[in-house]
């Protein structure tokens, strides 16, 4: 279940973000905490694609 809900989804999401970043404009992505933990997190997937993800303090 975790593979379908988190791992696979994070990989697809990271691909989308990386491709979207190639287009002009501003992109804001908000994610739930479950997608930010572990070796298969969204930011880990983005790093594999060469995209730096950074937490925004508010």
mmCIF file as Biopython writes it, N, C-alpha, C and O atoms, coordinates in Angstrom:
data_model
#
loop_
_atom_site.group_PDB
_atom_site.id
_atom_site.type_symbol
_atom_site.label_atom_id
_atom_site.label_alt_id
_atom_site.label_comp_id
_atom_site.label_asym_id
_atom_site.label_entity_id
_atom_site.label_seq_id
_atom_site.pdbx_PDB_ins_code
_atom_site.Cartn_x
_atom_site.Cartn_y
_atom_site.Cartn_z
_atom_site.occupancy
_atom_site.B_iso_or_equiv
_atom_site.auth_seq_id
_atom_site.auth_asym_id
_atom_site.pdbx_PDB_model_num
ATOM 1   N N  . UNK A ? 1  ? 0.819  -1.173 0.000   1.0 0.0 1  A 1 
ATOM 2   C CA . UNK A ? 1  ? 0.000  0.000  0.000   1.0 0.0 1  A 1 
ATOM 3   C C  . UNK A ? 1  ? 0.874  1.252  0.000   1.0 0.0 1  A 1 
ATOM 4   O O  . UNK A ? 1  ? 0.595  2.202  -0.732  1.0 0.0 1  A 1 
ATOM 5   N N  . UNK A ? 2  ? 1.927  1.262  0.812   1.0 0.0 2  A 1 
ATOM 6   C CA . UNK A ? 2  ? 2.812  2.430  0.866   1.0 0.0 2  A 1 
ATOM 7   C C  . UNK A ? 2  ? 3.466  2.677  -0.485  1.0 0.0 2  A 1 
ATOM 8   O O  . UNK A ? 2  ? 3.678  3.827  -0.870  1.0 0.0 2  A 1 
ATOM 9   N N  . UNK A ? 3  ? 3.787  1.607  -1.208  1.0 0.0 3  A 1 
ATOM 10  C CA . UNK A ? 3  ? 4.405  1.766  -2.519  1.0 0.0 3  A 1 
ATOM 11  C C  . UNK A ? 3  ? 3.461  2.514  -3.462  1.0 0.0 3  A 1 
ATOM 12  O O  . UNK A ? 3  ? 3.886  3.428  -4.168  1.0 0.0 3  A 1 
ATOM 13  N N  . UNK A ? 4  ? 2.211  2.139  -3.474  1.0 0.0 4  A 1 
ATOM 14  C CA . UNK A ? 4  ? 1.236  2.772  -4.368  1.0 0.0 4  A 1 
ATOM 15  C C  . UNK A ? 4  ? 0.910  4.191  -3.911  1.0 0.0 4  A 1 
ATOM 16  O O  . UNK A ? 4  ? 0.864  5.107  -4.733  1.0 0.0 4  A 1 
ATOM 17  N N  . UNK A ? 5  ? 0.687  4.384  -2.625  1.0 0.0 5  A 1 
ATOM 18  C CA . UNK A ? 5  ? 0.260  5.690  -2.122  1.0 0.0 5  A 1 
ATOM 19  C C  . UNK A ? 5  ? 1.393  6.701  -1.972  1.0 0.0 5  A 1 
ATOM 20  O O  . UNK A ? 5  ? 1.161  7.904  -2.089  1.0 0.0 5  A 1 
ATOM 21  N N  . UNK A ? 6  ? 2.598  6.238  -1.719  1.0 0.0 6  A 1 
ATOM 22  C CA . UNK A ? 6  ? 3.700  7.167  -1.477  1.0 0.0 6  A 1 
ATOM 23  C C  . UNK A ? 6  ? 4.816  7.057  -2.509  1.0 0.0 6  A 1 
ATOM 24  O O  . UNK A ? 6  ? 5.097  8.024  -3.216  1.0 0.0 6  A 1 
ATOM 25  N N  . UNK A ? 7  ? 5.448  5.909  -2.605  1.0 0.0 7  A 1 
ATOM 26  C CA . UNK A ? 7  ? 6.641  5.754  -3.434  1.0 0.0 7  A 1 
ATOM 27  C C  . UNK A ? 7  ? 6.348  6.048  -4.908  1.0 0.0 7  A 1 
ATOM 28  O O  . UNK A ? 7  ? 6.994  6.907  -5.507  1.0 0.0 7  A 1 
ATOM 29  N N  . UNK A ? 8  ? 5.391  5.349  -5.486  1.0 0.0 8  A 1 
ATOM 30  C CA . UNK A ? 8  ? 5.073  5.548  -6.902  1.0 0.0 8  A 1 
ATOM 31  C C  . UNK A ? 8  ? 4.533  6.953  -7.156  1.0 0.0 8  A 1 
ATOM 32  O O  . UNK A ? 8  ? 4.886  7.597  -8.144  1.0 0.0 8  A 1 
ATOM 33  N N  . UNK A ? 9  ? 3.697  7.405  -6.276  1.0 0.0 9  A 1 
ATOM 34  C CA . UNK A ? 9  ? 3.112  8.744  -6.413  1.0 0.0 9  A 1 
ATOM 35  C C  . UNK A ? 9  ? 4.189  9.825  -6.323  1.0 0.0 9  A 1 
ATOM 36  O O  . UNK A ? 9  ? 4.180  10.780 -7.100  1.0 0.0 9  A 1 
ATOM 37  N N  . UNK A ? 10 ? 5.113  9.677  -5.378  1.0 0.0 10 A 1 
ATOM 38  C CA . UNK A ? 10 ? 6.199  10.645 -5.242  1.0 0.0 10 A 1 
ATOM 39  C C  . UNK A ? 10 ? 7.060  10.694 -6.500  1.0 0.0 10 A 1 
ATOM 40  O O  . UNK A ? 10 ? 7.466  11.774 -6.930  1.0 0.0 10 A 1 
ATOM 41  N N  . UNK A ? 11 ? 7.338  9.541  -7.089  1.0 0.0 11 A 1 
ATOM 42  C CA . UNK A ? 11 ? 8.156  9.495  -8.306  1.0 0.0 11 A 1 
ATOM 43  C C  . UNK A ? 11 ? 7.443  10.199 -9.460  1.0 0.0 11 A 1 
ATOM 44  O O  . UNK A ? 11 ? 8.064  10.971 -10.190 1.0 0.0 11 A 1 
ATOM 45  N N  . UNK A ? 12 ? 6.145  9.939  -9.629  1.0 0.0 12 A 1 
ATOM 46  C CA . UNK A ? 12 ? 5.381  10.606 -10.695 1.0 0.0 12 A 1 
ATOM 47  C C  . UNK A ? 12 ? 5.298  12.103 -10.447 1.0 0.0 12 A 1 
ATOM 48  O O  . UNK A ? 12 ? 5.424  12.906 -11.372 1.0 0.0 12 A 1 
ATOM 49  N N  . UNK A ? 13 ? 5.089  12.465 -9.202  1.0 0.0 13 A 1 
ATOM 50  C CA . UNK A ? 13 ? 4.989  13.868 -8.821  1.0 0.0 13 A 1 
ATOM 51  C C  . UNK A ? 13 ? 6.309  14.588 -9.112  1.0 0.0 13 A 1 
ATOM 52  O O  . UNK A ? 13 ? 6.309  15.690 -9.659  1.0 0.0 13 A 1 
ATOM 53  N N  . UNK A ? 14 ? 7.420  13.970 -8.750  1.0 0.0 14 A 1 
ATOM 54  C CA . UNK A ? 14 ? 8.737  14.561 -8.987  1.0 0.0 14 A 1 
ATOM 55  C C  . UNK A ? 14 ? 8.983  14.743 -10.475 1.0 0.0 14 A 1 
ATOM 56  O O  . UNK A ? 14 ? 9.523  15.769 -10.889 1.0 0.0 14 A 1 
ATOM 57  N N  . UNK A ? 15 ? 8.599  13.768 -11.284 1.0 0.0 15 A 1 
ATOM 58  C CA . UNK A ? 15 ? 8.731  13.905 -12.740 1.0 0.0 15 A 1 
ATOM 59  C C  . UNK A ? 15 ? 7.936  15.097 -13.238 1.0 0.0 15 A 1 
ATOM 60  O O  . UNK A ? 15 ? 8.427  15.884 -14.048 1.0 0.0 15 A 1 
ATOM 61  N N  . UNK A ? 16 ? 6.709  15.233 -12.756 1.0 0.0 16 A 1 
ATOM 62  C CA . UNK A ? 16 ? 5.862  16.353 -13.166 1.0 0.0 16 A 1 
ATOM 63  C C  . UNK A ? 16 ? 6.502  17.686 -12.778 1.0 0.0 16 A 1 
ATOM 64  O O  . UNK A ? 16 ? 6.571  18.606 -13.593 1.0 0.0 16 A 1 
ATOM 65  N N  . UNK A ? 17 ? 6.964  17.784 -11.544 1.0 0.0 17 A 1 
ATOM 66  C CA . UNK A ? 17 ? 7.577  19.025 -11.063 1.0 0.0 17 A 1 
ATOM 67  C C  . UNK A ? 17 ? 8.819  19.358 -11.898 1.0 0.0 17 A 1 
ATOM 68  O O  . UNK A ? 17 ? 8.988  20.501 -12.323 1.0 0.0 17 A 1 
ATOM 69  N N  . UNK A ? 18 ? 9.683  18.374 -12.134 1.0 0.0 18 A 1 
ATOM 70  C CA . UNK A ? 18 ? 10.906 18.610 -12.892 1.0 0.0 18 A 1 
ATOM 71  C C  . UNK A ? 18 ? 10.581 19.107 -14.304 1.0 0.0 18 A 1 
ATOM 72  O O  . UNK A ? 18 ? 11.236 20.018 -14.810 1.0 0.0 18 A 1 
ATOM 73  N N  . UNK A ? 19 ? 9.580  18.512 -14.931 1.0 0.0 19 A 1 
ATOM 74  C CA . UNK A ? 19 ? 9.182  18.951 -16.270 1.0 0.0 19 A 1 
ATOM 75  C C  . UNK A ? 19 ? 8.548  20.331 -16.236 1.0 0.0 19 A 1 
ATOM 76  O O  . UNK A ? 19 ? 8.795  21.150 -17.122 1.0 0.0 19 A 1 
ATOM 77  N N  . UNK A ? 20 ? 7.744  20.594 -15.232 1.0 0.0 20 A 1 
ATOM 78  C CA . UNK A ? 20 ? 7.086  21.898 -15.117 1.0 0.0 20 A 1 
ATOM 79  C C  . UNK A ? 20 ? 8.093  23.009 -14.882 1.0 0.0 20 A 1 
ATOM 80  O O  . UNK A ? 20 ? 7.893  24.133 -15.341 1.0 0.0 20 A 1 
ATOM 81  N N  . UNK A ? 21 ? 9.165  22.712 -14.177 1.0 0.0 21 A 1 
ATOM 82  C CA . UNK A ? 21 ? 10.194 23.697 -13.876 1.0 0.0 21 A 1 
ATOM 83  C C  . UNK A ? 21 ? 10.920 24.166 -15.141 1.0 0.0 21 A 1 
ATOM 84  O O  . UNK A ? 21 ? 11.586 25.201 -15.120 1.0 0.0 21 A 1 
ATOM 85  N N  . UNK A ? 22 ? 10.800 23.425 -16.227 1.0 0.0 22 A 1 
ATOM 86  C CA . UNK A ? 22 ? 11.420 23.809 -17.489 1.0 0.0 22 A 1 
ATOM 87  C C  . UNK A ? 22 ? 10.636 24.913 -18.194 1.0 0.0 22 A 1 
ATOM 88  O O  . UNK A ? 22 ? 11.140 25.529 -19.133 1.0 0.0 22 A 1 
ATOM 89  N N  . UNK A ? 23 ? 9.408  25.165 -17.747 1.0 0.0 23 A 1 
ATOM 90  C CA . UNK A ? 23 ? 8.556  26.196 -18.338 1.0 0.0 23 A 1 
ATOM 91  C C  . UNK A ? 23 ? 8.659  27.472 -17.528 1.0 0.0 23 A 1 
ATOM 92  O O  . UNK A ? 23 ? 8.947  27.435 -16.332 1.0 0.0 23 A 1 
ATOM 93  N N  . UNK A ? 24 ? 8.419  28.618 -18.190 1.0 0.0 24 A 1 
ATOM 94  C CA . UNK A ? 24 ? 8.456  29.888 -17.458 1.0 0.0 24 A 1 
ATOM 95  C C  . UNK A ? 24 ? 7.344  29.962 -16.409 1.0 0.0 24 A 1 
ATOM 96  O O  . UNK A ? 24 ? 6.337  29.260 -16.499 1.0 0.0 24 A 1 
ATOM 97  N N  . UNK A ? 25 ? 7.546  30.812 -15.432 1.0 0.0 25 A 1 
ATOM 98  C CA . UNK A ? 25 ? 6.526  31.037 -14.421 1.0 0.0 25 A 1 
ATOM 99  C C  . UNK A ? 25 ? 6.945  30.531 -13.057 1.0 0.0 25 A 1 
ATOM 100 O O  . UNK A ? 25 ? 8.017  29.951 -12.885 1.0 0.0 25 A 1 
ATOM 101 N N  . UNK A ? 26 ? 6.084  30.763 -12.108 1.0 0.0 26 A 1 
ATOM 102 C CA . UNK A ? 26 ? 6.331  30.378 -10.726 1.0 0.0 26 A 1 
ATOM 103 C C  . UNK A ? 26 ? 5.567  29.105 -10.414 1.0 0.0 26 A 1 
ATOM 104 O O  . UNK A ? 26 ? 4.420  28.937 -10.826 1.0 0.0 26 A 1 
ATOM 105 N N  . UNK A ? 27 ? 6.213  28.215 -9.686  1.0 0.0 27 A 1 
ATOM 106 C CA . UNK A ? 27 ? 5.581  26.965 -9.284  1.0 0.0 27 A 1 
ATOM 107 C C  . UNK A ? 27 ? 5.647  26.871 -7.765  1.0 0.0 27 A 1 
ATOM 108 O O  . UNK A ? 27 ? 6.717  27.016 -7.173  1.0 0.0 27 A 1 
ATOM 109 N N  . UNK A ? 28 ? 4.517  26.630 -7.147  1.0 0.0 28 A 1 
ATOM 110 C CA . UNK A ? 28 ? 4.462  26.399 -5.706  1.0 0.0 28 A 1 
ATOM 111 C C  . UNK A ? 28 ? 3.850  25.034 -5.507  1.0 0.0 28 A 1 
ATOM 112 O O  . UNK A ? 28 ? 2.775  24.745 -6.032  1.0 0.0 28 A 1 
ATOM 113 N N  . UNK A ? 29 ? 4.529  24.194 -4.751  1.0 0.0 29 A 1 
ATOM 114 C CA . UNK A ? 29 ? 4.034  22.847 -4.492  1.0 0.0 29 A 1 
ATOM 115 C C  . UNK A ? 29 ? 3.946  22.649 -2.996  1.0 0.0 29 A 1 
ATOM 116 O O  . UNK A ? 29 ? 4.945  22.774 -2.288  1.0 0.0 29 A 1 
ATOM 117 N N  . UNK A ? 30 ? 2.766  22.343 -2.516  1.0 0.0 30 A 1 
ATOM 118 C CA . UNK A ? 30 ? 2.566  22.037 -1.100  1.0 0.0 30 A 1 
ATOM 119 C C  . UNK A ? 30 ? 2.294  20.539 -0.982  1.0 0.0 30 A 1 
ATOM 120 O O  . UNK A ? 30 ? 1.508  19.982 -1.749  1.0 0.0 30 A 1 
ATOM 121 N N  . UNK A ? 31 ? 2.938  19.903 -0.033  1.0 0.0 31 A 1 
ATOM 122 C CA . UNK A ? 31 ? 2.768  18.461 0.139   1.0 0.0 31 A 1 
ATOM 123 C C  . UNK A ? 31 ? 2.447  18.128 1.579   1.0 0.0 31 A 1 
ATOM 124 O O  . UNK A ? 31 ? 2.775  18.881 2.496   1.0 0.0 31 A 1 
ATOM 125 N N  . UNK A ? 32 ? 1.810  17.008 1.762   1.0 0.0 32 A 1 
ATOM 126 C CA . UNK A ? 32 ? 1.531  16.519 3.105   1.0 0.0 32 A 1 
ATOM 127 C C  . UNK A ? 32 ? 2.773  15.879 3.710   1.0 0.0 32 A 1 
ATOM 128 O O  . UNK A ? 32 ? 3.681  15.469 2.988   1.0 0.0 32 A 1 
ATOM 129 N N  . UNK A ? 33 ? 2.810  15.796 5.006   1.0 0.0 33 A 1 
ATOM 130 C CA . UNK A ? 33 ? 3.982  15.304 5.731   1.0 0.0 33 A 1 
ATOM 131 C C  . UNK A ? 33 ? 4.383  13.886 5.334   1.0 0.0 33 A 1 
ATOM 132 O O  . UNK A ? 33 ? 5.567  13.549 5.357   1.0 0.0 33 A 1 
ATOM 133 N N  . UNK A ? 34 ? 3.430  13.070 4.977   1.0 0.0 34 A 1 
ATOM 134 C CA . UNK A ? 34 ? 3.734  11.694 4.600   1.0 0.0 34 A 1 
ATOM 135 C C  . UNK A ? 34 ? 4.617  11.575 3.367   1.0 0.0 34 A 1 
ATOM 136 O O  . UNK A ? 34 ? 5.285  10.559 3.174   1.0 0.0 34 A 1 
ATOM 137 N N  . UNK A ? 35 ? 4.623  12.599 2.541   1.0 0.0 35 A 1 
ATOM 138 C CA . UNK A ? 35 ? 5.414  12.579 1.312   1.0 0.0 35 A 1 
ATOM 139 C C  . UNK A ? 35 ? 6.826  13.106 1.515   1.0 0.0 35 A 1 
ATOM 140 O O  . UNK A ? 35 ? 7.620  13.126 0.575   1.0 0.0 35 A 1 
ATOM 141 N N  . UNK A ? 36 ? 7.147  13.535 2.735   1.0 0.0 36 A 1 
ATOM 142 C CA . UNK A ? 36 ? 8.434  14.169 2.993   1.0 0.0 36 A 1 
ATOM 143 C C  . UNK A ? 36 ? 9.418  13.310 3.775   1.0 0.0 36 A 1 
ATOM 144 O O  . UNK A ? 36 ? 10.528 13.758 4.065   1.0 0.0 36 A 1 
ATOM 145 N N  . UNK A ? 37 ? 9.044  12.114 4.112   1.0 0.0 37 A 1 
ATOM 146 C CA . UNK A ? 37 ? 9.893  11.278 4.959   1.0 0.0 37 A 1 
ATOM 147 C C  . UNK A ? 37 ? 10.479 10.106 4.181   1.0 0.0 37 A 1 
ATOM 148 O O  . UNK A ? 37 ? 9.831  9.531  3.307   1.0 0.0 37 A 1 
ATOM 149 N N  . UNK A ? 38 ? 11.704 9.771  4.514   1.0 0.0 38 A 1 
ATOM 150 C CA . UNK A ? 38 ? 12.314 8.558  3.994   1.0 0.0 38 A 1 
ATOM 151 C C  . UNK A ? 38 ? 13.060 8.727  2.690   1.0 0.0 38 A 1 
ATOM 152 O O  . UNK A ? 38 ? 13.091 9.805  2.096   1.0 0.0 38 A 1 
ATOM 153 N N  . UNK A ? 39 ? 13.661 7.626  2.264   1.0 0.0 39 A 1 
ATOM 154 C CA . UNK A ? 39 ? 14.508 7.631  1.077   1.0 0.0 39 A 1 
ATOM 155 C C  . UNK A ? 39 ? 13.722 7.761  -0.217  1.0 0.0 39 A 1 
ATOM 156 O O  . UNK A ? 39 ? 14.314 8.035  -1.261  1.0 0.0 39 A 1 
ATOM 157 N N  . UNK A ? 40 ? 12.416 7.576  -0.182  1.0 0.0 40 A 1 
ATOM 158 C CA . UNK A ? 40 ? 11.580 7.702  -1.379  1.0 0.0 40 A 1 
ATOM 159 C C  . UNK A ? 40 ? 10.708 8.952  -1.333  1.0 0.0 40 A 1 
ATOM 160 O O  . UNK A ? 40 ? 9.713  9.046  -2.052  1.0 0.0 40 A 1 
ATOM 161 N N  . UNK A ? 41 ? 11.084 9.919  -0.482  1.0 0.0 41 A 1 
ATOM 162 C CA . UNK A ? 41 ? 10.304 11.147 -0.332  1.0 0.0 41 A 1 
ATOM 163 C C  . UNK A ? 41 ? 10.291 11.950 -1.631  1.0 0.0 41 A 1 
ATOM 164 O O  . UNK A ? 41 ? 11.085 11.693 -2.537  1.0 0.0 41 A 1 
ATOM 165 N N  . UNK A ? 42 ? 9.399  12.909 -1.714  1.0 0.0 42 A 1 
ATOM 166 C CA . UNK A ? 42 ? 9.335  13.767 -2.899  1.0 0.0 42 A 1 
ATOM 167 C C  . UNK A ? 42 ? 10.665 14.484 -3.105  1.0 0.0 42 A 1 
ATOM 168 O O  . UNK A ? 42 ? 11.168 14.536 -4.227  1.0 0.0 42 A 1 
ATOM 169 N N  . UNK A ? 43 ? 11.241 15.036 -2.038  1.0 0.0 43 A 1 
ATOM 170 C CA . UNK A ? 43 ? 12.489 15.763 -2.221  1.0 0.0 43 A 1 
ATOM 171 C C  . UNK A ? 43 ? 13.636 14.832 -2.625  1.0 0.0 43 A 1 
ATOM 172 O O  . UNK A ? 43 ? 14.532 15.254 -3.357  1.0 0.0 43 A 1 
ATOM 173 N N  . UNK A ? 44 ? 13.628 13.592 -2.170  1.0 0.0 44 A 1 
ATOM 174 C CA . UNK A ? 44 ? 14.654 12.625 -2.595  1.0 0.0 44 A 1 
ATOM 175 C C  . UNK A ? 44 ? 14.490 12.302 -4.071  1.0 0.0 44 A 1 
ATOM 176 O O  . UNK A ? 44 ? 15.472 12.196 -4.806  1.0 0.0 44 A 1 
ATOM 177 N N  . UNK A ? 45 ? 13.250 12.147 -4.498  1.0 0.0 45 A 1 
ATOM 178 C CA . UNK A ? 45 ? 12.978 11.885 -5.912  1.0 0.0 45 A 1 
ATOM 179 C C  . UNK A ? 45 ? 13.387 13.072 -6.773  1.0 0.0 45 A 1 
ATOM 180 O O  . UNK A ? 45 ? 13.948 12.898 -7.854  1.0 0.0 45 A 1 
ATOM 181 N N  . UNK A ? 46 ? 13.105 14.281 -6.292  1.0 0.0 46 A 1 
ATOM 182 C CA . UNK A ? 46 ? 13.505 15.482 -7.028  1.0 0.0 46 A 1 
ATOM 183 C C  . UNK A ? 46 ? 15.027 15.573 -7.129  1.0 0.0 46 A 1 
ATOM 184 O O  . UNK A ? 46 ? 15.562 15.940 -8.176  1.0 0.0 46 A 1 
ATOM 185 N N  . UNK A ? 47 ? 15.715 15.243 -6.051  1.0 0.0 47 A 1 
ATOM 186 C CA . UNK A ? 47 ? 17.185 15.282 -6.053  1.0 0.0 47 A 1 
ATOM 187 C C  . UNK A ? 47 ? 17.755 14.343 -7.113  1.0 0.0 47 A 1 
ATOM 188 O O  . UNK A ? 47 ? 18.742 14.675 -7.769  1.0 0.0 47 A 1 
ATOM 189 N N  . UNK A ? 48 ? 17.145 13.185 -7.280  1.0 0.0 48 A 1 
ATOM 190 C CA . UNK A ? 48 ? 17.586 12.240 -8.309  1.0 0.0 48 A 1 
ATOM 191 C C  . UNK A ? 48 ? 17.468 12.847 -9.704  1.0 0.0 48 A 1 
ATOM 192 O O  . UNK A ? 48 ? 18.205 12.480 -10.620 1.0 0.0 48 A 1 
ATOM 193 N N  . UNK A ? 49 ? 16.524 13.789 -9.851  1.0 0.0 49 A 1 
ATOM 194 C CA . UNK A ? 49 ? 16.300 14.441 -11.143 1.0 0.0 49 A 1 
ATOM 195 C C  . UNK A ? 49 ? 17.064 15.761 -11.257 1.0 0.0 49 A 1 
ATOM 196 O O  . UNK A ? 49 ? 16.937 16.474 -12.252 1.0 0.0 49 A 1 
ATOM 197 N N  . UNK A ? 50 ? 17.855 16.078 -10.239 1.0 0.0 50 A 1 
ATOM 198 C CA . UNK A ? 50 ? 18.656 17.295 -10.268 1.0 0.0 50 A 1 
ATOM 199 C C  . UNK A ? 50 ? 17.917 18.556 -9.864  1.0 0.0 50 A 1 
ATOM 200 O O  . UNK A ? 50 ? 18.362 19.662 -10.171 1.0 0.0 50 A 1 
ATOM 201 N N  . UNK A ? 51 ? 16.794 18.402 -9.180  1.0 0.0 51 A 1 
ATOM 202 C CA . UNK A ? 51 ? 16.000 19.554 -8.733  1.0 0.0 51 A 1 
ATOM 203 C C  . UNK A ? 51 ? 16.186 19.724 -7.230  1.0 0.0 51 A 1 
ATOM 204 O O  . UNK A ? 51 ? 15.990 18.779 -6.466  1.0 0.0 51 A 1 
ATOM 205 N N  . UNK A ? 52 ? 16.563 20.921 -6.809  1.0 0.0 52 A 1 
ATOM 206 C CA . UNK A ? 52 ? 16.739 21.199 -5.391  1.0 0.0 52 A 1 
ATOM 207 C C  . UNK A ? 52 ? 15.405 21.599 -4.785  1.0 0.0 52 A 1 
ATOM 208 O O  . UNK A ? 52 ? 14.740 22.503 -5.292  1.0 0.0 52 A 1 
ATOM 209 N N  . UNK A ? 53 ? 15.011 20.948 -3.722  1.0 0.0 53 A 1 
ATOM 210 C CA . UNK A ? 53 ? 13.790 21.271 -2.988  1.0 0.0 53 A 1 
ATOM 211 C C  . UNK A ? 53 ? 14.195 21.893 -1.657  1.0 0.0 53 A 1 
ATOM 212 O O  . UNK A ? 53 ? 15.165 21.466 -1.030  1.0 0.0 53 A 1 
ATOM 213 N N  . UNK A ? 54 ? 13.460 22.883 -1.245  1.0 0.0 54 A 1 
ATOM 214 C CA . UNK A ? 54 ? 13.814 23.594 -0.023  1.0 0.0 54 A 1 
ATOM 215 C C  . UNK A ? 54 ? 12.554 23.927 0.779   1.0 0.0 54 A 1 
ATOM 216 O O  . UNK A ? 54 ? 11.559 24.386 0.219   1.0 0.0 54 A 1 
ATOM 217 N N  . UNK A ? 55 ? 12.603 23.699 2.058   1.0 0.0 55 A 1 
ATOM 218 C CA . UNK A ? 55 ? 11.488 24.008 2.934   1.0 0.0 55 A 1 
ATOM 219 C C  . UNK A ? 55 ? 11.377 25.518 3.124   1.0 0.0 55 A 1 
ATOM 220 O O  . UNK A ? 55 ? 12.378 26.205 3.326   1.0 0.0 55 A 1 
ATOM 221 N N  . UNK A ? 56 ? 10.159 26.017 3.058   1.0 0.0 56 A 1 
ATOM 222 C CA . UNK A ? 56 ? 9.912  27.435 3.249   1.0 0.0 56 A 1 
ATOM 223 C C  . UNK A ? 56 ? 9.366  27.625 4.664   1.0 0.0 56 A 1 
ATOM 224 O O  . UNK A ? 56 ? 8.308  27.094 5.001   1.0 0.0 56 A 1 
ATOM 225 N N  . UNK A ? 57 ? 10.083 28.377 5.482   1.0 0.0 57 A 1 
ATOM 226 C CA . UNK A ? 57 ? 9.629  28.668 6.835   1.0 0.0 57 A 1 
ATOM 227 C C  . UNK A ? 57 ? 8.550  29.751 6.775   1.0 0.0 57 A 1 
ATOM 228 O O  . UNK A ? 57 ? 8.646  30.695 5.990   1.0 0.0 57 A 1 
ATOM 229 N N  . UNK A ? 58 ? 7.553  29.607 7.589   1.0 0.0 58 A 1 
ATOM 230 C CA . UNK A ? 58 ? 6.500  30.629 7.632   1.0 0.0 58 A 1 
ATOM 231 C C  . UNK A ? 58 ? 6.214  31.023 9.044   1.0 0.0 58 A 1 
ATOM 232 O O  . UNK A ? 58 ? 5.357  31.873 9.287   1.0 0.0 58 A 1 
#
